[in-house]
């Protein structure tokens, strides 16, 4: 903890002090048992496991124990369902899958975007005028800030999260108000990140890595358990990586650290996870502004930088969660969780605005200073009992999320001339319009979402037929304030509350097959108005969304998968004639998803998925865009991942990942289209023993063909983002 608090740039805020205090009891236990741990580590020197999962027979659904990993340990057939806890996919009427830390390591994934490309149902979306990572799940946008951490919203560091600090990336697909009622902006699905906790086998792992063109990183991962029954656990992770990317003169730097403490007793289980992350981007490309033109410009060279040296972003976050479960009886468990984050972002953002097909553009400047504080929590009671021949699994709970954002900005109303194909250094345009006190921003937005959860899963015929019924009384409160004075903008005050029903059914005609269906809804704050709109930063109303889904899931031991048909309706936001971003209309997405994973032949592993969507706009103002395709949503996405163990060389594995994304409309009128694209990643992994300990070498090339492509566009049709070029990744890890 002393090392964490002395990290350069770390500020010991109230959250850090609170979490540090919570660490002391376990750290005291750690000190007194250090010698015993060292002896245990020596005794287990030859026992090295990359992933240690809860045994299948010991897994208890609904709690915090992770769903056991599938076969080789890269995929889990299940994940966290918000307040309903960790669940196997075969037992619930929802679509959920998890990607483990083993997959993260094997694919050398640095951020969440590197992980979710393993699922065609999730489209990774680059930031709109900033460096953020966002995602489209079933075609609907979810900001990276909206991911949950251990099931709690508002905790994940702002905009970009490093994978070195997490154990699982779990993807839930579909509207999820019942399960994640406090989470915002996640209609098409939710991404949950699970923190790392110590396994029973001691771990001391160090690693180094290199990424095109000069990024060098180091990381450490240490885990120990203490006590007569290994009841105390400590897990420490740290990473530092910096250097230039494959884009000329673009630089990135990451510094992150976390500590996870946990206690597992006979009836009481607790955990405390605290982390710090700082990400810095300099001279980086932020995409292009294509508003006002009627064409899609040609894609520049993958290595060409059409940004400017004065463009940058610094994002710093301190975050933590504390959770507890207590078994009141063998059948009833009380649970609670509390999470918080303090985030500070400063940046100078600029995107060239295209004026003609020759690449001529203007580039202005947008300086921002944003401070955001979030707090979330949940408390509840879950249990099971029988009424005659019907089994019941009930859950009663309450959850809430509060956010407070302080903003100030300065911008240039007119830009300097540039060209995206032949770019020269230019002076930063003078700021001539601003909002708020840049050195001390005032509160500009506050929101609170809270809800009461009631659910019951009824089982019949030895739980081969399961009915899930539930409802959440969800309340959403949104307030916006003037930048300069802090006075409330009464006209943009939003309040709404209602009961949100969810019901679903699972039928298992055989142990290996589950048929399911569900209806679920979501009530959430509307989208935040993007940069360039007249109401930038404001929350645009409240969205009430609905989903219906049917499907089938299979698990044959070596092969698993699913097939789903769904329909989601959500209020949509667009720029009106006054350049204000407003909730005007509805998006209806009808689609089909399928995935398959496992090891059909010994030594050959497969992970494949596909998604087809019909994203139609409805109820638009005056019917102008009725029947048009939604902006930025591909009609189809395909993904095929495979690994093959090369038997003549013990420990050598070849890897491949193929992604294909269909074309996307870039405007509401469907007159501008982004071409489809295909990327191929190839790699090798070699595992060997050095001094009886595991050493693993990994080398991979992403986008082997160096495909030039536009990756995505934002929902308003303004910001066009370019995909990454060919990237070399080399890494080595060693377990002591």
Secondary structure, DSSP 8 states (H G I E B T S, - for coil): -HHHHTSTT----HHHHHHHHHHHHHHHHHHHTHHHHHHHHHHTTT---S-----GGG--TTSSS---EETTTTEESEEE-GGG-EEEGGGSSSEEEEEEHHHHHHTT--BHHHHHTT-TTEEEEE-SSSS-EEEEETTEEEEGGG-EETTBTT-S-SS--BGGGEEEEEEEES--TTTSTT--S-SSEEEEEEE----SS-EEEEEEEEETBTEEEEEEEEEEEESTTS-EEEEEEEEEEEEEBSSTT-EEEEEEEEEEEEEE-SSEEEEEEEEEEEEEEES----EE-TT-SS------TT---S-TT-EEEEEEEEEEEEEEEESSSSEEEEEEEEEEEEEEEEEE--EEE-STT-EEEE--EEEEEEEEEEEEEEEEEEEEEETTEEEEEEEEEEEEEEEEEEEEEE-SS-EEEESSS----------EEES-TTS-EEEEEEEEEEEEEEEEEEETTTTEEEEEEEEEEEEEEEEB-TTT--B-GGG-EEEEEEEEEEEEEEEEETTEEEEEEEEEEEEE--B--TTSTTTT-B--EEEEEEEEEEEEEE-SSEEEEEEEEEEEEEEEEE-TTS-EEEEEEEEEEEEEEEEEEEEETTEEEEEEEEEEEEEEES-GGGTTTT-B-TT--SEEEEEEEEEE-TTSTTEEEEEEEEEE--EE-STTS--EE--EEEEEEEEEEEEEETTEEEEEEEEEESTT----EEEE-TTS-EEEE----EEEEEEEEE-
